[in-house]
Amino acid sequence: MHKLRKCSTCNAYTLEEQHCGKETIAAHPPKYSPKDPYGKYRLKAREKQWTNLK
Ligand SMILES: [Zn+2]
């Protein structure tokens, strides 16, 4: 199982060891965080997905 990593250069989540020509850092599993500008969009997308399942 791959561990989620994050590029400290462009802030993209990736499974690659390298991104933007630099080594990536280990990232926590994606979850909502006020510090994460994409967190709420991810949460919204998940809510939408759950809604569609019903
Ligand atoms: Zn990058």
mmCIF file of the protein (N, C-alpha, C, O) and its ligand, coordinates in Angstrom:
data_MODEL
# 
_entry.id   MODEL 
# 
loop_
_entity.id 
_entity.type 
_entity.pdbx_number_of_molecules 
1 polymer     1 
2 non-polymer 1 
# 
_entity_poly.entity_id                      1 
_entity_poly.type                           'polypeptide(L)' 
_entity_poly.nstd_linkage                   no 
_entity_poly.nstd_monomer                   no 
_entity_poly.pdbx_seq_one_letter_code       MHKLRKCSTCNAYTLEEQHCGKETIAAHPPKYSPKDPYGKYRLKAREKQWTNLK 
_entity_poly.pdbx_seq_one_letter_code_can   MHKLRKCSTCNAYTLEEQHCGKETIAAHPPKYSPKDPYGKYRLKAREKQWTNLK 
_entity_poly.pdbx_strand_id                 A 
# 
loop_
_entity_poly_seq.entity_id 
_entity_poly_seq.num 
_entity_poly_seq.mon_id 
_entity_poly_seq.hetero 
1 1  MET n 
1 2  HIS n 
1 3  LYS n 
1 4  LEU n 
1 5  ARG n 
1 6  LYS n 
1 7  CYS n 
1 8  SER n 
1 9  THR n 
1 10 CYS n 
1 11 ASN n 
1 12 ALA n 
1 13 TYR n 
1 14 THR n 
1 15 LEU n 
1 16 GLU n 
1 17 GLU n 
1 18 GLN n 
1 19 HIS n 
1 20 CYS n 
1 21 GLY n 
1 22 LYS n 
1 23 GLU n 
1 24 THR n 
1 25 ILE n 
1 26 ALA n 
1 27 ALA n 
1 28 HIS n 
1 29 PRO n 
1 30 PRO n 
1 31 LYS n 
1 32 TYR n 
1 33 SER n 
1 34 PRO n 
1 35 LYS n 
1 36 ASP n 
1 37 PRO n 
1 38 TYR n 
1 39 GLY n 
1 40 LYS n 
1 41 TYR n 
1 42 ARG n 
1 43 LEU n 
1 44 LYS n 
1 45 ALA n 
1 46 ARG n 
1 47 GLU n 
1 48 LYS n 
1 49 GLN n 
1 50 TRP n 
1 51 THR n 
1 52 ASN n 
1 53 LEU n 
1 54 LYS n 
# 
loop_
_struct_asym.id 
_struct_asym.entity_id 
A 1 
B 2 
# 
loop_
_chem_comp.id 
_chem_comp.type 
_chem_comp.mon_nstd_flag 
ALA 'L-peptide linking' y 
ARG 'L-peptide linking' y 
ASN 'L-peptide linking' y 
ASP 'L-peptide linking' y 
CYS 'L-peptide linking' y 
GLN 'L-peptide linking' y 
GLU 'L-peptide linking' y 
GLY 'peptide linking'   y 
HIS 'L-peptide linking' y 
ILE 'L-peptide linking' y 
LEU 'L-peptide linking' y 
LYS 'L-peptide linking' y 
MET 'L-peptide linking' y 
PRO 'L-peptide linking' y 
SER 'L-peptide linking' y 
THR 'L-peptide linking' y 
TRP 'L-peptide linking' y 
TYR 'L-peptide linking' y 
ZN  non-polymer         . 
# 
_pdbx_entity_nonpoly.entity_id   2 
_pdbx_entity_nonpoly.name        ? 
_pdbx_entity_nonpoly.comp_id     ZN 
# 
_pdbx_nonpoly_scheme.asym_id         B 
_pdbx_nonpoly_scheme.entity_id       2 
_pdbx_nonpoly_scheme.mon_id          ZN 
_pdbx_nonpoly_scheme.ndb_seq_num     1 
_pdbx_nonpoly_scheme.pdb_seq_num     101 
_pdbx_nonpoly_scheme.auth_seq_num    101 
_pdbx_nonpoly_scheme.pdb_mon_id      ZN 
_pdbx_nonpoly_scheme.auth_mon_id     ZN 
_pdbx_nonpoly_scheme.pdb_strand_id   A 
_pdbx_nonpoly_scheme.pdb_ins_code    . 
# 
loop_
_atom_site.group_PDB 
_atom_site.id 
_atom_site.type_symbol 
_atom_site.label_atom_id 
_atom_site.label_alt_id 
_atom_site.label_comp_id 
_atom_site.label_asym_id 
_atom_site.label_entity_id 
_atom_site.label_seq_id 
_atom_site.pdbx_PDB_ins_code 
_atom_site.Cartn_x 
_atom_site.Cartn_y 
_atom_site.Cartn_z 
_atom_site.occupancy 
_atom_site.B_iso_or_equiv 
_atom_site.pdbx_formal_charge 
_atom_site.auth_seq_id 
_atom_site.auth_comp_id 
_atom_site.auth_asym_id 
_atom_site.auth_atom_id 
_atom_site.pdbx_PDB_model_num 
ATOM   1   N  N  . MET A 1 1  ? 0.849   -1.205 0.000  1.00 0.00 ? 1   MET A N  1 
ATOM   2   C  CA . MET A 1 1  ? 0.000   0.000  0.000  1.00 0.00 ? 1   MET A CA 1 
ATOM   3   C  C  . MET A 1 1  ? 0.872   1.238  0.000  1.00 0.00 ? 1   MET A C  1 
ATOM   4   O  O  . MET A 1 1  ? 1.792   1.379  0.806  1.00 0.00 ? 1   MET A O  1 
ATOM   5   N  N  . HIS A 1 2  ? 0.563   2.115  -0.911 1.00 0.00 ? 2   HIS A N  1 
ATOM   6   C  CA . HIS A 1 2  ? 1.350   3.346  -1.011 1.00 0.00 ? 2   HIS A CA 1 
ATOM   7   C  C  . HIS A 1 2  ? 0.935   4.320  0.081  1.00 0.00 ? 2   HIS A C  1 
ATOM   8   O  O  . HIS A 1 2  ? -0.224  4.384  0.489  1.00 0.00 ? 2   HIS A O  1 
ATOM   9   N  N  . LYS A 1 3  ? 1.902   5.055  0.525  1.00 0.00 ? 3   LYS A N  1 
ATOM   10  C  CA . LYS A 1 3  ? 1.594   6.104  1.487  1.00 0.00 ? 3   LYS A CA 1 
ATOM   11  C  C  . LYS A 1 3  ? 1.440   7.410  0.750  1.00 0.00 ? 3   LYS A C  1 
ATOM   12  O  O  . LYS A 1 3  ? 2.176   7.710  -0.190 1.00 0.00 ? 3   LYS A O  1 
ATOM   13  N  N  . LEU A 1 4  ? 0.482   8.169  1.188  1.00 0.00 ? 4   LEU A N  1 
ATOM   14  C  CA . LEU A 1 4  ? 0.241   9.456  0.555  1.00 0.00 ? 4   LEU A CA 1 
ATOM   15  C  C  . LEU A 1 4  ? 1.365   10.414 0.898  1.00 0.00 ? 4   LEU A C  1 
ATOM   16  O  O  . LEU A 1 4  ? 1.777   10.536 2.052  1.00 0.00 ? 4   LEU A O  1 
ATOM   17  N  N  . ARG A 1 5  ? 1.839   11.073 -0.109 1.00 0.00 ? 5   ARG A N  1 
ATOM   18  C  CA . ARG A 1 5  ? 2.912   12.036 0.081  1.00 0.00 ? 5   ARG A CA 1 
ATOM   19  C  C  . ARG A 1 5  ? 2.463   13.380 -0.474 1.00 0.00 ? 5   ARG A C  1 
ATOM   20  O  O  . ARG A 1 5  ? 1.485   13.475 -1.215 1.00 0.00 ? 5   ARG A O  1 
ATOM   21  N  N  . LYS A 1 6  ? 3.195   14.397 -0.102 1.00 0.00 ? 6   LYS A N  1 
ATOM   22  C  CA . LYS A 1 6  ? 2.817   15.730 -0.543 1.00 0.00 ? 6   LYS A CA 1 
ATOM   23  C  C  . LYS A 1 6  ? 4.035   16.470 -1.060 1.00 0.00 ? 6   LYS A C  1 
ATOM   24  O  O  . LYS A 1 6  ? 5.125   16.388 -0.495 1.00 0.00 ? 6   LYS A O  1 
ATOM   25  N  N  . CYS A 1 7  ? 3.823   17.189 -2.144 1.00 0.00 ? 7   CYS A N  1 
ATOM   26  C  CA . CYS A 1 7  ? 4.897   17.995 -2.713 1.00 0.00 ? 7   CYS A CA 1 
ATOM   27  C  C  . CYS A 1 7  ? 4.930   19.337 -1.983 1.00 0.00 ? 7   CYS A C  1 
ATOM   28  O  O  . CYS A 1 7  ? 3.940   20.069 -1.956 1.00 0.00 ? 7   CYS A O  1 
ATOM   29  N  N  . SER A 1 8  ? 6.064   19.639 -1.405 1.00 0.00 ? 8   SER A N  1 
ATOM   30  C  CA . SER A 1 8  ? 6.166   20.896 -0.657 1.00 0.00 ? 8   SER A CA 1 
ATOM   31  C  C  . SER A 1 8  ? 6.369   22.080 -1.588 1.00 0.00 ? 8   SER A C  1 
ATOM   32  O  O  . SER A 1 8  ? 6.342   23.234 -1.159 1.00 0.00 ? 8   SER A O  1 
ATOM   33  N  N  . THR A 1 9  ? 6.571   21.786 -2.863 1.00 0.00 ? 9   THR A N  1 
ATOM   34  C  CA . THR A 1 9  ? 6.765   22.864 -3.831 1.00 0.00 ? 9   THR A CA 1 
ATOM   35  C  C  . THR A 1 9  ? 5.438   23.388 -4.367 1.00 0.00 ? 9   THR A C  1 
ATOM   36  O  O  . THR A 1 9  ? 5.191   24.594 -4.381 1.00 0.00 ? 9   THR A O  1 
ATOM   37  N  N  . CYS A 1 10 ? 4.578   22.452 -4.812 1.00 0.00 ? 10  CYS A N  1 
ATOM   38  C  CA . CYS A 1 10 ? 3.298   22.874 -5.388 1.00 0.00 ? 10  CYS A CA 1 
ATOM   39  C  C  . CYS A 1 10 ? 2.114   22.438 -4.527 1.00 0.00 ? 10  CYS A C  1 
ATOM   40  O  O  . CYS A 1 10 ? 0.962   22.662 -4.901 1.00 0.00 ? 10  CYS A O  1 
ATOM   41  N  N  . ASN A 1 11 ? 2.387   21.814 -3.372 1.00 0.00 ? 11  ASN A N  1 
ATOM   42  C  CA . ASN A 1 11 ? 1.343   21.396 -2.425 1.00 0.00 ? 11  ASN A CA 1 
ATOM   43  C  C  . ASN A 1 11 ? 0.396   20.343 -2.980 1.00 0.00 ? 11  ASN A C  1 
ATOM   44  O  O  . ASN A 1 11 ? -0.712  20.175 -2.473 1.00 0.00 ? 11  ASN A O  1 
ATOM   45  N  N  . ALA A 1 12 ? 0.817   19.646 -4.002 1.00 0.00 ? 12  ALA A N  1 
ATOM   46  C  CA . ALA A 1 12 ? -0.035  18.605 -4.569 1.00 0.00 ? 12  ALA A CA 1 
ATOM   47  C  C  . ALA A 1 12 ? 0.169   17.301 -3.812 1.00 0.00 ? 12  ALA A C  1 
ATOM   48  O  O  . ALA A 1 12 ? 1.286   16.979 -3.404 1.00 0.00 ? 12  ALA A O  1 
ATOM   49  N  N  . TYR A 1 13 ? -0.906  16.556 -3.627 1.00 0.00 ? 13  TYR A N  1 
ATOM   50  C  CA . TYR A 1 13 ? -0.797  15.236 -3.024 1.00 0.00 ? 13  TYR A CA 1 
ATOM   51  C  C  . TYR A 1 13 ? -0.399  14.254 -4.111 1.00 0.00 ? 13  TYR A C  1 
ATOM   52  O  O  . TYR A 1 13 ? -0.908  14.297 -5.231 1.00 0.00 ? 13  TYR A O  1 
ATOM   53  N  N  . THR A 1 14 ? 0.507   13.384 -3.763 1.00 0.00 ? 14  THR A N  1 
ATOM   54  C  CA . THR A 1 14 ? 1.004   12.445 -4.760 1.00 0.00 ? 14  THR A CA 1 
ATOM   55  C  C  . THR A 1 14 ? 1.454   11.168 -4.092 1.00 0.00 ? 14  THR A C  1 
ATOM   56  O  O  . THR A 1 14 ? 1.691   11.139 -2.884 1.00 0.00 ? 14  THR A O  1 
ATOM   57  N  N  . LEU A 1 15 ? 1.571   10.120 -4.868 1.00 0.00 ? 15  LEU A N  1 
ATOM   58  C  CA . LEU A 1 15 ? 2.110   8.862  -4.348 1.00 0.00 ? 15  LEU A CA 1 
ATOM   59  C  C  . LEU A 1 15 ? 3.567   8.723  -4.767 1.00 0.00 ? 15  LEU A C  1 
ATOM   60  O  O  . LEU A 1 15 ? 4.257   7.781  -4.377 1.00 0.00 ? 15  LEU A O  1 
ATOM   61  N  N  . GLU A 1 16 ? 4.015   9.676  -5.566 1.00 0.00 ? 16  GLU A N  1 
ATOM   62  C  CA . GLU A 1 16 ? 5.379   9.619  -6.069 1.00 0.00 ? 16  GLU A CA 1 
ATOM   63  C  C  . GLU A 1 16 ? 6.365   10.093 -5.014 1.00 0.00 ? 16  GLU A C  1 
ATOM   64  O  O  . GLU A 1 16 ? 6.054   10.933 -4.170 1.00 0.00 ? 16  GLU A O  1 
ATOM   65  N  N  . GLU A 1 17 ? 7.550   9.535  -5.090 1.00 0.00 ? 17  GLU A N  1 
ATOM   66  C  CA . GLU A 1 17 ? 8.603   9.929  -4.156 1.00 0.00 ? 17  GLU A CA 1 
ATOM   67  C  C  . GLU A 1 17 ? 9.130   11.317 -4.509 1.00 0.00 ? 17  GLU A C  1 
ATOM   68  O  O  . GLU A 1 17 ? 9.670   12.035 -3.668 1.00 0.00 ? 17  GLU A O  1 
ATOM   69  N  N  . GLN A 1 18 ? 8.955   11.664 -5.773 1.00 0.00 ? 18  GLN A N  1 
ATOM   70  C  CA . GLN A 1 18 ? 9.452   12.961 -6.207 1.00 0.00 ? 18  GLN A CA 1 
ATOM   71  C  C  . GLN A 1 18 ? 8.386   13.713 -6.979 1.00 0.00 ? 18  GLN A C  1 
ATOM   72  O  O  . GLN A 1 18 ? 7.546   13.115 -7.652 1.00 0.00 ? 18  GLN A O  1 
ATOM   73  N  N  . HIS A 1 19 ? 8.430   15.014 -6.874 1.00 0.00 ? 19  HIS A N  1 
ATOM   74  C  CA . HIS A 1 19 ? 7.480   15.873 -7.592 1.00 0.00 ? 19  HIS A CA 1 
ATOM   75  C  C  . HIS A 1 19 ? 8.158   17.208 -7.783 1.00 0.00 ? 19  HIS A C  1 
ATOM   76  O  O  . HIS A 1 19 ? 8.876   17.682 -6.902 1.00 0.00 ? 19  HIS A O  1 
ATOM   77  N  N  . CYS A 1 20 ? 7.936   17.807 -8.916 1.00 0.00 ? 20  CYS A N  1 
ATOM   78  C  CA . CYS A 1 20 ? 8.577   19.090 -9.209 1.00 0.00 ? 20  CYS A CA 1 
ATOM   79  C  C  . CYS A 1 20 ? 10.098  18.984 -9.074 1.00 0.00 ? 20  CYS A C  1 
ATOM   80  O  O  . CYS A 1 20 ? 10.767  19.968 -8.760 1.00 0.00 ? 20  CYS A O  1 
ATOM   81  N  N  . GLY A 1 21 ? 10.637  17.789 -9.310 1.00 0.00 ? 21  GLY A N  1 
ATOM   82  C  CA . GLY A 1 21 ? 12.078  17.619 -9.234 1.00 0.00 ? 21  GLY A CA 1 
ATOM   83  C  C  . GLY A 1 21 ? 12.621  17.596 -7.822 1.00 0.00 ? 21  GLY A C  1 
ATOM   84  O  O  . GLY A 1 21 ? 13.832  17.645 -7.607 1.00 0.00 ? 21  GLY A O  1 
ATOM   85  N  N  . LYS A 1 22 ? 11.699  17.520 -6.844 1.00 0.00 ? 22  LYS A N  1 
ATOM   86  C  CA . LYS A 1 22 ? 12.139  17.481 -5.448 1.00 0.00 ? 22  LYS A CA 1 
ATOM   87  C  C  . LYS A 1 22 ? 11.515  16.304 -4.725 1.00 0.00 ? 22  LYS A C  1 
ATOM   88  O  O  . LYS A 1 22 ? 10.481  15.780 -5.140 1.00 0.00 ? 22  LYS A O  1 
ATOM   89  N  N  . GLU A 1 23 ? 12.147  15.896 -3.649 1.00 0.00 ? 23  GLU A N  1 
ATOM   90  C  CA . GLU A 1 23 ? 11.604  14.799 -2.859 1.00 0.00 ? 23  GLU A CA 1 
ATOM   91  C  C  . GLU A 1 23 ? 10.345  15.274 -2.144 1.00 0.00 ? 23  GLU A C  1 
ATOM   92  O  O  . GLU A 1 23 ? 10.286  16.385 -1.617 1.00 0.00 ? 23  GLU A O  1 
ATOM   93  N  N  . THR A 1 24 ? 9.337   14.396 -2.142 1.00 0.00 ? 24  THR A N  1 
ATOM   94  C  CA . THR A 1 24 ? 8.085   14.766 -1.481 1.00 0.00 ? 24  THR A CA 1 
ATOM   95  C  C  . THR A 1 24 ? 8.142   14.420 0.006  1.00 0.00 ? 24  THR A C  1 
ATOM   96  O  O  . THR A 1 24 ? 8.997   13.651 0.444  1.00 0.00 ? 24  THR A O  1 
ATOM   97  N  N  . ILE A 1 25 ? 7.238   14.986 0.758  1.00 0.00 ? 25  ILE A N  1 
ATOM   98  C  CA . ILE A 1 25 ? 7.185   14.719 2.194  1.00 0.00 ? 25  ILE A CA 1 
ATOM   99  C  C  . ILE A 1 25 ? 5.978   13.848 2.495  1.00 0.00 ? 25  ILE A C  1 
ATOM   100 O  O  . ILE A 1 25 ? 4.991   13.872 1.760  1.00 0.00 ? 25  ILE A O  1 
ATOM   101 N  N  . ALA A 1 26 ? 6.053   13.088 3.563  1.00 0.00 ? 26  ALA A N  1 
ATOM   102 C  CA . ALA A 1 26 ? 4.928   12.236 3.952  1.00 0.00 ? 26  ALA A CA 1 
ATOM   103 C  C  . ALA A 1 26 ? 3.764   13.120 4.372  1.00 0.00 ? 26  ALA A C  1 
ATOM   104 O  O  . ALA A 1 26 ? 3.931   14.091 5.109  1.00 0.00 ? 26  ALA A O  1 
ATOM   105 N  N  . ALA A 1 27 ? 2.566   12.758 3.879  1.00 0.00 ? 27  ALA A N  1 
ATOM   106 C  CA . ALA A 1 27 ? 1.381   13.547 4.211  1.00 0.00 ? 27  ALA A CA 1 
ATOM   107 C  C  . ALA A 1 27 ? 0.439   12.737 5.061  1.00 0.00 ? 27  ALA A C  1 
ATOM   108 O  O  . ALA A 1 27 ? 0.403   11.510 4.965  1.00 0.00 ? 27  ALA A O  1 
ATOM   109 N  N  . HIS A 1 28 ? -0.321  13.414 5.891  1.00 0.00 ? 28  HIS A N  1 
ATOM   110 C  CA . HIS A 1 28 ? -1.346  12.734 6.671  1.00 0.00 ? 28  HIS A CA 1 
ATOM   111 C  C  . HIS A 1 28 ? -2.474  12.348 5.726  1.00 0.00 ? 28  HIS A C  1 
ATOM   112 O  O  . HIS A 1 28 ? -2.617  12.957 4.665  1.00 0.00 ? 28  HIS A O  1 
ATOM   113 N  N  . PRO A 1 29 ? -3.258  11.376 6.075  1.00 0.00 ? 29  PRO A N  1 
ATOM   114 C  CA . PRO A 1 29 ? -4.401  11.023 5.233  1.00 0.00 ? 29  PRO A CA 1 
ATOM   115 C  C  . PRO A 1 29 ? -5.284  12.246 5.018  1.00 0.00 ? 29  PRO A C  1 
ATOM   116 O  O  . PRO A 1 29 ? -5.514  13.017 5.950  1.00 0.00 ? 29  PRO A O  1 
ATOM   117 N  N  . PRO A 1 30 ? -5.782  12.429 3.795  1.00 0.00 ? 30  PRO A N  1 
ATOM   118 C  CA . PRO A 1 30 ? -6.589  13.598 3.507  1.00 0.00 ? 30  PRO A CA 1 
ATOM   119 C  C  . PRO A 1 30 ? -7.854  13.640 4.350  1.00 0.00 ? 30  PRO A C  1 
ATOM   120 O  O  . PRO A 1 30 ? -8.652  12.703 4.334  1.00 0.00 ? 30  PRO A O  1 
ATOM   121 N  N  . LYS A 1 31 ? -8.030  14.703 5.068  1.00 0.00 ? 31  LYS A N  1 
ATOM   122 C  CA . LYS A 1 31 ? -9.251  14.905 5.836  1.00 0.00 ? 31  LYS A CA 1 
ATOM   123 C  C  . LYS A 1 31 ? -9.448  16.401 6.004  1.00 0.00 ? 31  LYS A C  1 
ATOM   124 O  O  . LYS A 1 31 ? -8.545  17.198 5.747  1.00 0.00 ? 31  LYS A O  1 
ATOM   125 N  N  . TYR A 1 32 ? -10.628 16.760 6.434  1.00 0.00 ? 32  TYR A N  1 
ATOM   126 C  CA . TYR A 1 32 ? -10.905 18.186 6.518  1.00 0.00 ? 32  TYR A CA 1 
ATOM   127 C  C  . TYR A 1 32 ? -10.021 18.868 7.554  1.00 0.00 ? 32  TYR A C  1 
ATOM   128 O  O  . TYR A 1 32 ? -9.894  18.407 8.689  1.00 0.00 ? 32  TYR A O  1 
ATOM   129 N  N  . SER A 1 33 ? -9.430  19.945 7.148  1.00 0.00 ? 33  SER A N  1 
ATOM   130 C  CA . SER A 1 33 ? -8.625  20.743 8.068  1.00 0.00 ? 33  SER A CA 1 
ATOM   131 C  C  . SER A 1 33 ? -8.723  22.198 7.653  1.00 0.00 ? 33  SER A C  1 
ATOM   132 O  O  . SER A 1 33 ? -8.643  22.502 6.463  1.00 0.00 ? 33  SER A O  1 
ATOM   133 N  N  . PRO A 1 34 ? -8.892  23.097 8.599  1.00 0.00 ? 34  PRO A N  1 
ATOM   134 C  CA . PRO A 1 34 ? -8.986  24.513 8.266  1.00 0.00 ? 34  PRO A CA 1 
ATOM   135 C  C  . PRO A 1 34 ? -7.719  25.015 7.586  1.00 0.00 ? 34  PRO A C  1 
ATOM   136 O  O  . PRO A 1 34 ? -7.735  26.006 6.856  1.00 0.00 ? 34  PRO A O  1 
ATOM   137 N  N  . LYS A 1 35 ? -6.625  24.312 7.842  1.00 0.00 ? 35  LYS A N  1 
ATOM   138 C  CA . LYS A 1 35 ? -5.364  24.725 7.231  1.00 0.00 ? 35  LYS A CA 1 
ATOM   139 C  C  . LYS A 1 35 ? -5.262  24.242 5.798  1.00 0.00 ? 35  LYS A C  1 
ATOM   140 O  O  . LYS A 1 35 ? -4.424  24.717 5.031  1.00 0.00 ? 35  LYS A O  1 
ATOM   141 N  N  . ASP A 1 36 ? -6.116  23.296 5.438  1.00 0.00 ? 36  ASP A N  1 
ATOM   142 C  CA . ASP A 1 36 ? -6.070  22.719 4.103  1.00 0.00 ? 36  ASP A CA 1 
ATOM   143 C  C  . ASP A 1 36 ? -7.086  23.419 3.208  1.00 0.00 ? 36  ASP A C  1 
ATOM   144 O  O  . ASP A 1 36 ? -8.286  23.185 3.347  1.00 0.00 ? 36  ASP A O  1 
ATOM   145 N  N  . PRO A 1 37 ? -6.636  24.260 2.304  1.00 0.00 ? 37  PRO A N  1 
ATOM   146 C  CA . PRO A 1 37 ? -7.561  25.029 1.450  1.00 0.00 ? 37  PRO A CA 1 
ATOM   147 C  C  . PRO A 1 37 ? -8.404  24.141 0.567  1.00 0.00 ? 37  PRO A C  1 
ATOM   148 O  O  . PRO A 1 37 ? -9.449  24.574 0.079  1.00 0.00 ? 37  PRO A O  1 
ATOM   149 N  N  . TYR A 1 38 ? -7.976  22.898 0.346  1.00 0.00 ? 38  TYR A N  1 
ATOM   150 C  CA . TYR A 1 38 ? -8.748  22.010 -0.512 1.00 0.00 ? 38  TYR A CA 1 
ATOM   151 C  C  . TYR A 1 38 ? -9.632  21.075 0.302  1.00 0.00 ? 38  TYR A C  1 
ATOM   152 O  O  . TYR A 1 38 ? -10.438 20.328 -0.254 1.00 0.00 ? 38  TYR A O  1 
ATOM   153 N  N  . GLY A 1 39 ? -9.475  21.120 1.626  1.00 0.00 ? 39  GLY A N  1 
ATOM   154 C  CA . GLY A 1 39 ? -10.223 20.207 2.486  1.00 0.00 ? 39  GLY A CA 1 
ATOM   155 C  C  . GLY A 1 39 ? -11.717 20.337 2.313  1.00 0.00 ? 39  GLY A C  1 
ATOM   156 O  O  . GLY A 1 39 ? -12.419 19.334 2.184  1.00 0.00 ? 39  GLY A O  1 
ATOM   157 N  N  . LYS A 1 40 ? -12.213 21.561 2.309  1.00 0.00 ? 40  LYS A N  1 
ATOM   158 C  CA . LYS A 1 40 ? -13.662 21.713 2.244  1.00 0.00 ? 40  LYS A CA 1 
ATOM   159 C  C  . LYS A 1 40 ? -14.207 21.307 0.877  1.00 0.00 ? 40  LYS A C  1 
ATOM   160 O  O  . LYS A 1 40 ? -15.351 20.868 0.761  1.00 0.00 ? 40  LYS A O  1 
ATOM   161 N  N  . TYR A 1 41 ? -13.384 21.457 -0.148 1.00 0.00 ? 41  TYR A N  1 
ATOM   162 C  CA . TYR A 1 41 ? -13.850 21.032 -1.465 1.00 0.00 ? 41  TYR A CA 1 
ATOM   163 C  C  . TYR A 1 41 ? -13.926 19.515 -1.530 1.00 0.00 ? 41  TYR A C  1 
ATOM   164 O  O  . TYR A 1 41 ? -14.834 18.938 -2.128 1.00 0.00 ? 41  TYR A O  1 
ATOM   165 N  N  . ARG A 1 42 ? -12.930 18.881 -0.886 1.00 0.00 ? 42  ARG A N  1 
ATOM   166 C  CA . ARG A 1 42 ? -12.934 17.432 -0.831 1.00 0.00 ? 42  ARG A CA 1 
ATOM   167 C  C  . ARG A 1 42 ? -14.143 16.937 -0.058 1.00 0.00 ? 42  ARG A C  1 
ATOM   168 O  O  . ARG A 1 42 ? -14.796 15.971 -0.451 1.00 0.00 ? 42  ARG A O  1 
ATOM   169 N  N  . LEU A 1 43 ? -14.431 17.613 1.047  1.00 0.00 ? 43  LEU A N  1 
ATOM   170 C  CA . LEU A 1 43 ? -15.556 17.231 1.890  1.00 0.00 ? 43  LEU A CA 1 
ATOM   171 C  C  . LEU A 1 43 ? -16.857 17.380 1.112  1.00 0.00 ? 43  LEU A C  1 
ATOM   172 O  O  . LEU A 1 43 ? -17.734 16.518 1.172  1.00 0.00 ? 43  LEU A O  1 
ATOM   173 N  N  . LYS A 1 44 ? -16.966 18.471 0.391  1.00 0.00 ? 44  LYS A N  1 
ATOM   174 C  CA . LYS A 1 44 ? -18.170 18.732 -0.393 1.00 0.00 ? 44  LYS A CA 1 
ATOM   175 C  C  . LYS A 1 44 ? -18.343 17.663 -1.465 1.00 0.00 ? 44  LYS A C  1 
ATOM   176 O  O  . LYS A 1 44 ? -19.445 17.167 -1.699 1.00 0.00 ? 44  LYS A O  1 
ATOM   177 N  N  . ALA A 1 45 ? -17.245 17.323 -2.104 1.00 0.00 ? 45  ALA A N  1 
ATOM   178 C  CA . ALA A 1 45 ? -17.292 16.308 -3.146 1.00 0.00 ? 45  ALA A CA 1 
ATOM   179 C  C  . ALA A 1 45 ? -17.741 14.983 -2.559 1.00 0.00 ? 45  ALA A C  1 
ATOM   180 O  O  . ALA A 1 45 ? -18.481 14.231 -3.193 1.00 0.00 ? 45  ALA A O  1 
ATOM   181 N  N  . ARG A 1 46 ? -17.283 14.699 -1.334 1.00 0.00 ? 46  ARG A N  1 
ATOM   182 C  CA . ARG A 1 46 ? -17.642 13.444 -0.695 1.00 0.00 ? 46  ARG A CA 1 
ATOM   183 C  C  . ARG A 1 46 ? -19.130 13.446 -0.333 1.00 0.00 ? 46  ARG A C  1 
ATOM   184 O  O  . ARG A 1 46 ? -19.827 12.445 -0.495 1.00 0.00 ? 46  ARG A O  1 
ATOM   185 N  N  . GLU A 1 47 ? -19.596 14.594 0.160  1.00 0.00 ? 47  GLU A N  1 
ATOM   186 C  CA . GLU A 1 47 ? -21.005 14.703 0.524  1.00 0.00 ? 47  GLU A CA 1 
ATOM   187 C  C  . GLU A 1 47 ? -21.878 14.492 -0.708 1.00 0.00 ? 47  GLU A C  1 
ATOM   188 O  O  . GLU A 1 47 ? -22.913 13.828 -0.651 1.00 0.00 ? 47  GLU A O  1 
ATOM   189 N  N  . LYS A 1 48 ? -21.440 15.068 -1.815 1.00 0.00 ? 48  LYS A N  1 
ATOM   190 C  CA . LYS A 1 48 ? -22.182 14.949 -3.054 1.00 0.00 ? 48  LYS A CA 1 
ATOM   191 C  C  . LYS A 1 48 ? -22.244 13.483 -3.479 1.00 0.00 ? 48  LYS A C  1 
ATOM   192 O  O  . LYS A 1 48 ? -23.271 12.984 -3.940 1.00 0.00 ? 48  LYS A O  1 
ATOM   193 N  N  . GLN A 1 49 ? -21.103 12.814 -3.306 1.00 0.00 ? 49  GLN A N  1 
ATOM   194 C  CA . GLN A 1 49 ? -21.033 11.424 -3.673 1.00 0.00 ? 49  GLN A CA 1 
ATOM   195 C  C  . GLN A 1 49 ? -22.000 10.606 -2.835 1.00 0.00 ? 49  GLN A C  1 
ATOM   196 O  O  . GLN A 1 49 ? -22.714 9.748  -3.354 1.00 0.00 ? 49  GLN A O  1 
ATOM   197 N  N  . TRP A 1 50 ? -22.019 10.879 -1.522 1.00 0.00 ? 50  TRP A N  1 
ATOM   198 C  CA . TRP A 1 50 ? -22.921 10.139 -0.645 1.00 0.00 ? 50  TRP A CA 1 
ATOM   199 C  C  . TRP A 1 50 ? -24.378 10.431 -1.009 1.00 0.00 ? 50  TRP A C  1 
ATOM   200 O  O  . TRP A 1 50 ? -25.231 9.545  -0.964 1.00 0.00 ? 50  TRP A O  1 
ATOM   201 N  N  . THR A 1 51 ? -24.644 11.666 -1.364 1.00 0.00 ? 51  THR A N  1 
ATOM   202 C  CA . THR A 1 51 ? -26.006 12.040 -1.717 1.00 0.00 ? 51  THR A CA 1 
ATOM   203 C  C  . THR A 1 51 ? -26.457 11.293 -2.964 1.00 0.00 ? 51  THR A C  1 
ATOM   204 O  O  . THR A 1 51 ? -27.602 10.852 -3.062 1.00 0.00 ? 51  THR A O  1 
ATOM   205 N  N  . ASN A 1 52 ? -25.550 11.159 -3.902 1.00 0.00 ? 52  ASN A N  1 
ATOM   206 C  CA . ASN A 1 52 ? -25.886 10.473 -5.136 1.00 0.00 ? 52  ASN A CA 1 
ATOM   207 C  C  . ASN A 1 52 ? -26.134 8.977  -4.920 1.00 0.00 ? 52  ASN A C  1 
ATOM   208 O  O  . ASN A 1 52 ? -26.828 8.326  -5.701 1.00 0.00 ? 52  ASN A O  1 
ATOM   209 N  N  . LEU A 1 53 ? -25.558 8.457  -3.854 1.00 0.00 ? 53  LEU A N  1 
ATOM   210 C  CA . LEU A 1 53 ? -25.713 7.032  -3.587 1.00 0.00 ? 53  LEU A CA 1 
ATOM   211 C  C  . LEU A 1 53 ? -27.092 6.722  -3.015 1.00 0.00 ? 53  LEU A C  1 
ATOM   212 O  O  . LEU A 1 53 ? -27.589 5.600  -3.115 1.00 0.00 ? 53  LEU A O  1 
ATOM   213 N  N  . LYS A 1 54 ? -27.694 7.742  -2.415 1.00 0.00 ? 54  LYS A N  1 
ATOM   214 C  CA . LYS A 1 54 ? -28.972 7.485  -1.752 1.00 0.00 ? 54  LYS A CA 1 
ATOM   215 C  C  . LYS A 1 54 ? -30.132 7.405  -2.742 1.00 0.00 ? 54  LYS A C  1 
ATOM   216 O  O  . LYS A 1 54 ? -31.275 7.193  -2.339 1.00 0.00 ? 54  LYS A O  1 
HETATM 217 ZN ZN . ZN  B 2 .  ? 4.977   19.480 -7.174 1.00 0.00 2 101 ZN  A ZN 1 
# 
